[in-house]
Amino acid sequence: MLQLKKAGSQALENLRSEGSFPPSWQSMEELETTTNDIVSRYLDERFKVSRELGGGSLLTELLDRVLRTSDTECMDDTKLSEAEKLELVLALDRQNHKMQLYPRYVELLLSLLEEVTTGEQRKMRVLELASGSGGLALALAEEALRKNLPISVTGSDIVPKFVEAGNRQAAAKQLPVNFQLLNAFNLPLFPEGSFDLMVISQSLHHFTPGQLAIMIAQAAQQTKTAFVGIDGYRSILLTGGVPLMASIQCIPSFALDGLISARKFYSELELDLIAEIATGKRDHTVICDWPLSILTVRFDGRRPN
Ligand SMILES: C[S@@+](CC[C@H](N)C(=O)[O-])C[C@H]1O[C@@H](n2cnc3c(N)ncnc32)[C@H](O)[C@@H]1O
């Protein structure tokens, strides 16, 4: 539910039949506005199709529309101090540990890297965007060290205090992770092929479709192997489940962020559409690995698994 695959697939087909799809773009600004426009047209078209289908499709579409929000998470509120924001990402880090999410993400990323490291002598370079507390970057480096895999990890976030805290933790744990202050959709011009893998977890919904498209397009320029985006699966169950799980920590703004986030999770077809606009290709997959949606965009010509 809330994925609306039948109406969504029909809506996509209707958009494609209008011609010139995927659209060409000349600059990141153009990519951003084009993507926002197409995703909004897709949602309008999906509404029309759901109306024609009627019954359960229309009811689900209406529910999806009621739940959808563009509210900003407390975590991104410009009025919140960095120390208060840090409390929220640390709460998320505790939840990720409790739900055993890091080992799942690490296994996914390492299996992708192991596939391409065969025969390579150099270190594989991973850039994590919007890394928050740095929990994933640290877990990845720790596991790579344990397995003796040559991997260097760079974490990044837009909040300076997160970057400082991440670097402190990396030093304390003696892990080869370096955290940098980066805006995920306005990266500096790293030399072409600077990274093997770019990853972003549990944050896709913090960005507009246009900003996500920019991230993927930047990754295509600077990354050799793949872009991996991991986020919650858009569903009724998670719209209740995420805030419920978050409320266990008794931090009201964290529970509220859980609710806002689950209402903003992208459906698989939206992620699919955004990746196609950003790359002009279909070298990507979006899969459900409950309770997650995983978008993998390949830049090395290999078909994502
Ligand atoms: C839900 S948290 C996820 C943090 C981490 N990935 C995790 O799974 O615990 C979203 C993160 O996105 C970061 N963020 C928001 N806007 C950003 C931007 N423009 N560039 C980089 N990071 C950003 C926030 O600071 C926050 O750390």
The ligand as an SDF file (V2000), in Angstrom:
LIG
                    3D

 27 29  0  0  0  0  0  0  0  0999 V2000
   17.7560   11.3050    8.9730 C   0  0  0  0  0  0  0  0  0  0  0  0
   19.3780   11.9430    9.1290 S   0  0  0  0  0  0  0  0  0  0  0  0
   20.2820   10.5120    8.5990 C   0  0  0  0  0  0  0  0  0  0  0  0
   21.6520   10.4750    9.1610 C   0  0  0  0  0  0  0  0  0  0  0  0
   22.4060    9.1690    8.8610 C   0  0  0  0  0  0  0  0  0  0  0  0
   22.5370    8.9310    7.4530 N   0  0  0  0  0  0  0  0  0  0  0  0
   21.7600    8.0020    9.5560 C   0  0  0  0  0  0  0  0  0  0  0  0
   21.2430    7.1170    8.8760 O   0  0  0  0  0  0  0  0  0  0  0  0
   21.7640    7.9760   10.7930 O   0  0  0  0  0  0  0  0  0  0  0  0
   19.4860   13.0820    7.8080 C   0  0  0  0  0  0  0  0  0  0  0  0
   20.8230   13.7530    7.6900 C   0  0  0  0  0  0  0  0  0  0  0  0
   20.8140   14.5660    6.5150 O   0  0  0  0  0  0  0  0  0  0  0  0
   21.6460   15.6800    6.7890 C   0  0  0  0  0  0  0  0  0  0  0  0
   21.4130   16.7170    5.7750 N   0  0  0  0  0  0  0  0  0  0  0  0
   20.3000   17.4560    5.5730 C   0  0  0  0  0  0  0  0  0  0  0  0
   20.4950   18.2950    4.5330 N   0  0  0  0  0  0  0  0  0  0  0  0
   21.7450   18.0620    4.0590 C   0  0  0  0  0  0  0  0  0  0  0  0
   22.5170   18.5840    2.9900 C   0  0  0  0  0  0  0  0  0  0  0  0
   22.0380   19.5420    2.1770 N   0  0  0  0  0  0  0  0  0  0  0  0
   23.7490   18.0810    2.7810 N   0  0  0  0  0  0  0  0  0  0  0  0
   24.2580   17.1210    3.5890 C   0  0  0  0  0  0  0  0  0  0  0  0
   23.5830   16.5970    4.6280 N   0  0  0  0  0  0  0  0  0  0  0  0
   22.3460   17.0520    4.8590 C   0  0  0  0  0  0  0  0  0  0  0  0
   21.2300   16.0720    8.1940 C   0  0  0  0  0  0  0  0  0  0  0  0
   22.1400   16.9560    8.7760 O   0  0  0  0  0  0  0  0  0  0  0  0
   21.1570   14.6890    8.8440 C   0  0  0  0  0  0  0  0  0  0  0  0
   22.4040   14.3270    9.3620 O   0  0  0  0  0  0  0  0  0  0  0  0
  1  2  1  0
  2  3  1  0
  2 10  1  0
  3  4  1  0
  4  5  1  0
  5  6  1  0
  5  7  1  0
  7  8  2  0
  7  9  1  0
 10 11  1  0
 11 12  1  0
 11 26  1  0
 12 13  1  0
 13 14  1  0
 13 24  1  0
 14 15  1  0
 14 23  1  0
 15 16  2  0
 16 17  1  0
 17 18  1  0
 17 23  2  0
 18 19  1  0
 18 20  2  0
 20 21  1  0
 21 22  2  0
 22 23  1  0
 24 25  1  0
 24 26  1  0
 26 27  1  0
M  CHG  2   2   1   9  -1
M  END
$$$$
